[in-house]
Amino acid sequence: MSDDIILRTDGRIGIISLNRPGAIHALNTAMCRAMTEALLDWRFDDAIEAVIIDHSEGRGFCAGGDIRMLAESGAKDGAEAREFFFVEYRLNHLLFAYPKPVVAFMDGITMGGGVGISQPAKFRVVTQNTRFAMPETGIGLFPDVGGGWYLPRLTGRVGQFLALTGARLDGAECHALNIATHYLPSDNLDEAKERIAAHPDRISGILGDLSVTPPEPRIMANLDKINRLFASDVYEEVLAALEADGSDWADKERDTLGTKSPQTCKVALRQLKEGALMPDFASEMRQEYAIGARVVQMHDFLEGVRALIIDKDNAPQWNPAIPEGVSEALLDTIFAPLPDGQGWTPLP
């Protein structure tokens, strides 16, 4: 088991606490394996009726995955990165199909890998501290861990907006968009966990009792603009719509997109378009694994990590540098199924 995960039981619930505060609980392969083993142990244990996923100390639930490791692996043969994706996506799928209720406490930063372990949960709790995002286009990756399934199923074109811009949502916005099921003050979380441990058959009522009315969700005032200006699945058309609009809001979002990887933005739009039509979650994860296995070794991811995480000069040199340089043939190569025996499979 990983020291970065704390596993325990309390009454009739199993508790998984992420315990890597120095990295805002970003996931690594050992953490994903430990979580998977615990969930498998509890799945058929009649003494365990529900599962809680939370974090120990620190300002975030889970900031994502181990990006440095992925980039270091991608610069070599990519084997360690592919192993991480394989194990992580199995965990995501296990949570999606889990037969017992799971409660994810998304208190603080919830990004990337944190989205992947919270969105499958039946109960998704946010607080005034929650900051939710899928910021992968900024480092040349893509909104994985099921992003291609969850994002296109949000209202209107919000999913496409989040995937392209990496915009951060607060707890109230997550609640309004059904990314979260309950909004609790952070001071109520300990009581919620204690009461759930005592009465795992009453989770919905307990969370409802401890919930409060969220603040006004700011994103709702921009839904019309998002739906209109991010309406196209063609990236160049999204950019043209923002430029033609001329409003301060559109100019700001256009400037934001100017910092993102054109390749990744086109990957994300195609991923969400295809994800909306996927027959099941396993099919989506199989597709995302194929994308990840390739993108992690491509220039834009290695360059994005260098510019934003390692050197921190915030000046990535994307290649291709402009959207028009990202051809459909390149996208076809990224999205192609992996050869037999190399693809992702769910847990048996």
C-alpha positions in Angstrom: 0.0 0.0 0.0 1.1 3.6 -0.6 2.0 6.0 2.2 0.2 8.6 0.1 -3.1 7.0 0.9 -4.8 6.5 4.3 -7.3 3.6 4.4 -9.5 3.0 7.3 -13.0 2.0 8.3 -15.4 3.8 10.6 -18.6 2.1 11.5 -20.1 0.7 8.3 -18.1 2.9 5.8 -14.7 2.6 4.2 -12.7 5.8 4.0 -10.0 6.6 1.4 -8.0 9.8 2.3 -5.5 11.2 -0.1 -2.3 11.9 1.8 0.2 13.7 -0.4 -0.3 17.3 0.8 3.0 18.5 -0.6 1.7 17.9 -4.1 -1.9 18.9 -3.3 -2.6 15.2 -3.2 -1.9 14.7 -6.9 -2.2 11.0 -7.9 0.6 8.7 -8.7 0.5 5.0 -9.8 0.9 3.6 -6.3 -2.0 5.7 -5.0 -4.3 4.6 -7.7 -3.4 0.9 -7.0 -4.0 1.3 -3.3 -7.4 2.9 -3.9 -8.3 0.2 -6.4 -7.3 -2.6 -4.0 -9.3 -1.0 -1.1 -12.4 -0.6 -3.3 -12.2 -4.2 -4.5 -11.8 -5.4 -0.9 -14.9 -3.4 0.2 -17.0 -4.2 -2.8 -18.2 -7.6 -1.5 -17.7 -6.9 2.2 -21.1 -6.9 3.8 -19.8 -4.9 6.8 -19.1 -1.9 4.4 -22.1 -0.2 3.1 -20.6 3.0 1.6 -17.3 4.6 0.8 -16.0 8.1 1.5 -13.1 9.7 -0.5 -11.5 12.8 1.0 -8.1 14.3 1.7 -6.0 14.6 4.8 -4.5 18.0 5.3 -3.8 20.9 2.9 -5.7 23.2 0.6 -6.9 20.8 -2.0 -8.8 17.6 -2.6 -6.6 16.5 -5.5 -4.7 18.7 -8.0 -4.5 16.1 -10.7 -1.9 13.5 -11.6 1.9 13.3 -11.3 2.6 15.5 -14.3 6.4 15.6 -13.8 6.6 11.8 -13.9 4.4 11.7 -17.0 6.7 14.2 -18.8 9.9 12.5 -17.7 8.5 9.2 -19.0 7.1 10.7 -22.2 10.6 12.1 -22.9 11.9 8.5 -22.8 9.8 5.4 -23.9 6.5 6.5 -22.3 6.1 3.1 -20.5 5.7 4.5 -17.0 3.2 7.1 -18.2 1.2 4.5 -20.0 1.2 2.3 -16.9 -0.1 5.2 -14.8 -2.9 6.0 -17.3 -3.8 2.3 -17.4 -4.1 1.9 -13.7 -5.7 5.3 -13.1 -8.4 4.7 -15.8 -9.2 1.3 -14.3 -9.8 3.1 -11.0 -12.0 5.7 -12.7 -14.0 2.9 -14.3 -14.3 0.9 -11.0 -15.7 4.0 -9.3 -18.1 4.6 -12.2 -19.5 1.1 -11.9 -19.2 0.7 -8.1 -22.2 -1.1 -6.5 -22.1 0.8 -3.2 -22.6 4.6 -2.7 -19.5 6.7 -2.9 -19.2 10.1 -1.3 -16.5 12.4 -2.7 -15.7 15.5 -0.6 -14.3 18.0 -3.1 -13.1 20.5 -0.6 -10.4 22.7 -2.2 -8.6 22.3 -5.5 -10.2 19.6 -7.6 -8.5 19.3 -11.0 -7.6 16.6 -13.5 -7.2 13.3 -11.6 -9.3 14.7 -8.8 -12.1 15.2 -11.2 -11.7 11.5 -12.3 -12.2 10.2 -8.8 -15.0 12.5 -7.8 -17.3 12.6 -10.8 -18.2 8.9 -10.7 -19.3 9.3 -7.1 -23.1 9.2 -6.4 -22.6 12.0 -3.9 -20.3 14.9 -4.8 -19.9 17.5 -2.1 -18.4 20.9 -2.7 -17.7 23.8 -0.3 -16.8 27.5 -0.4 -13.2 26.3 -0.9 -13.8 24.2 -4.0 -11.9 25.2 -7.2 -12.8 22.8 -10.0 -11.0 22.7 -13.4 -9.8 20.6 -16.3 -6.7 22.8 -17.2 -5.0 20.3 -19.5 -5.0 22.4 -22.7 -2.5 24.7 -21.0 0.1 22.0 -20.7 -0.5 20.2 -24.0 -2.3 17.2 -22.5 -6.1 16.8 -22.8 -9.1 16.5 -20.4 -8.8 12.8 -19.6 -10.0 10.7 -16.7 -13.4 10.5 -18.3 -13.6 14.2 -19.3 -14.8 13.1 -22.7 -17.8 11.5 -21.0 -18.7 14.0 -18.3 -18.0 17.4 -20.0 -20.3 17.0 -23.1 -23.1 15.9 -20.8 -23.1 19.3 -19.0 -25.7 21.9 -19.9 -25.2 23.5 -23.3 -21.6 24.1 -24.4 -20.2 24.5 -20.8 -18.2 21.3 -21.2 -16.5 22.5 -24.3 -15.9 25.9 -22.7 -14.2 24.3 -19.7 -12.2 21.9 -21.8 -10.8 24.6 -24.0 -10.2 27.4 -21.5 -9.4 25.5 -18.4 -11.7 27.9 -16.5 -12.0 27.4 -12.8 -15.4 26.9 -11.2 -16.1 27.6 -7.5 -18.4 25.4 -5.4 -21.5 27.3 -6.2 -20.9 27.0 -9.9 -20.2 23.3 -9.6 -23.5 22.9 -7.7 -25.5 24.8 -10.3 -24.0 22.8 -13.2 -24.7 19.4 -11.4 -21.0 18.7 -11.2 -21.7 18.5 -7.5 -24.8 17.2 -5.7 -24.5 19.1 -2.4 -23.0 22.4 -1.2 -21.8 22.3 2.4 -19.8 24.9 4.4 -16.4 23.3 5.1 -17.1 23.6 8.8 -19.9 21.0 8.4 -17.8 18.3 6.7 -16.6 16.5 9.9 -20.1 16.3 11.2 -21.3 14.9 7.8 -18.6 12.2 7.8 -19.4 11.2 11.4 -23.2 11.0 10.7 -22.6 9.0 7.5 -20.4 6.5 9.3 -23.2 6.0 11.8 -26.0 5.9 9.2 -24.7 5.0 5.8 -28.3 4.3 4.7 -29.2 8.0 5.2 -26.4 9.7 3.2 -28.8 11.8 1.1 -30.7 13.0 4.1 -27.6 13.8 6.1 -26.0 15.8 3.3 -29.3 17.6 2.6 -29.6 18.5 6.3 -26.1 20.0 6.4 -26.3 21.8 3.1 -26.8 25.5 2.7 -27.9 27.7 -0.2 -24.8 28.4 -2.3 -23.9 32.0 -3.4 -25.1 33.1 -6.8 -23.2 31.0 -9.4 -21.4 33.5 -11.6 -21.1 31.3 -14.7 -24.9 31.2 -15.1 -24.8 34.9 -16.2 -22.5 33.9 -19.1 -24.3 30.7 -20.3 -25.8 32.5 -23.3 -22.4 33.7 -24.4 -20.8 30.3 -23.8 -23.5 28.5 -25.7 -23.4 30.9 -28.6 -19.6 31.5 -28.9 -18.4 28.0 -28.2 -21.2 26.3 -30.3 -18.9 24.9 -32.9 -16.8 21.7 -32.8 -14.4 23.3 -35.2 -11.7 25.2 -33.2 -11.1 27.8 -35.8 -14.8 28.7 -35.8 -14.8 29.1 -32.0 -11.9 31.5 -32.3 -13.6 33.4 -35.1 -16.8 33.7 -33.1 -15.0 35.1 -30.1 -13.1 37.6 -32.3 -16.2 38.7 -34.1 -18.2 39.2 -30.9 -15.9 42.0 -29.6 -17.2 42.0 -26.1 -14.8 42.3 -23.1 -15.8 38.8 -22.1 -15.2 37.3 -25.6 -11.8 39.2 -25.9 -10.7 37.8 -22.5 -11.6 34.2 -23.5 -10.0 34.6 -26.9 -6.8 35.8 -25.2 -7.0 32.8 -22.8 -7.2 30.4 -25.8 -4.2 32.1 -27.3 -2.1 30.6 -24.5 -3.3 27.0 -25.1 -1.9 24.3 -27.3 -3.8 24.4 -30.6 -3.2 20.6 -30.9 -4.7 19.9 -27.5 -7.7 22.2 -28.1 -8.5 20.4 -31.3 -8.1 17.0 -29.6 -10.4 18.2 -26.8 -13.2 19.3 -29.1 -13.1 16.0 -31.0 -12.8 14.0 -27.8 -16.0 15.6 -26.4 -17.9 15.3 -29.7 -17.1 11.6 -29.9 -17.5 11.1 -26.1 -21.1 12.4 -26.3 -21.9 9.4 -28.5 -19.9 6.7 -26.6 -22.1 3.7 -25.8 -20.6 3.3 -22.3 -17.9 4.6 -20.0 -15.5 1.8 -20.7 -15.5 2.7 -24.4 -14.6 6.3 -23.4 -11.7 5.2 -21.2 -10.4 2.9 -24.0 -10.4 5.9 -26.4 -8.8 8.2 -23.8 -6.1 5.7 -23.1 -5.2 5.6 -26.8 -5.1 9.4 -26.9 -3.0 9.6 -23.8 -0.5 6.9 -24.8 0.4 9.0 -27.8 0.0 12.6 -26.6 2.3 12.0 -23.6 5.2 11.5 -25.9 4.4 14.4 -28.2 6.1 17.8 -28.4 3.3 19.9 -27.0 3.0 18.0 -23.7 6.7 17.9 -23.1 6.9 21.6 -23.9 3.9 22.6 -21.9 5.3 20.9 -18.8 8.6 22.6 -19.3 7.1 26.0 -19.7 4.5 25.9 -17.0 5.8 23.5 -14.4 9.6 23.1 -14.7 11.1 26.3 -16.0 7.9 28.3 -15.2 8.6 30.9 -18.0 4.9 30.5 -19.1 6.0 30.8 -22.7 5.4 27.4 -24.4 6.4 27.1 -28.0 3.6 25.0 -29.4 4.1 23.0 -32.5 2.0 23.4 -34.6 1.9 27.0 -33.5 -1.5 27.8 -35.0 -4.8 25.8 -35.2 -4.6 25.6 -39.0 -1.4 23.6 -38.6 -3.2 20.8 -36.8 -4.5 18.6 -39.6 -7.3 16.1 -39.5 -4.7 13.5 -40.4 -2.7 14.2 -37.3 -5.9 14.0 -35.2 -6.8 10.7 -36.9 -3.4 9.3 -35.8 -3.9 10.5 -32.2 -7.4 8.9 -32.0 -6.6 5.7 -33.8 -7.2 2.5 -31.8 -4.1 1.0 -30.3 -2.8 -2.3 -31.8 -4.1 -5.5 -30.4 -2.8 -6.3 -27.0 -1.8 -2.7 -26.2 -5.2 -1.2 -25.5 -6.9 -0.4 -22.2 -9.2 -2.9 -20.5 -11.3 -2.5 -17.4 -10.7 -4.7 -14.4 -11.9 -8.2 -15.0 
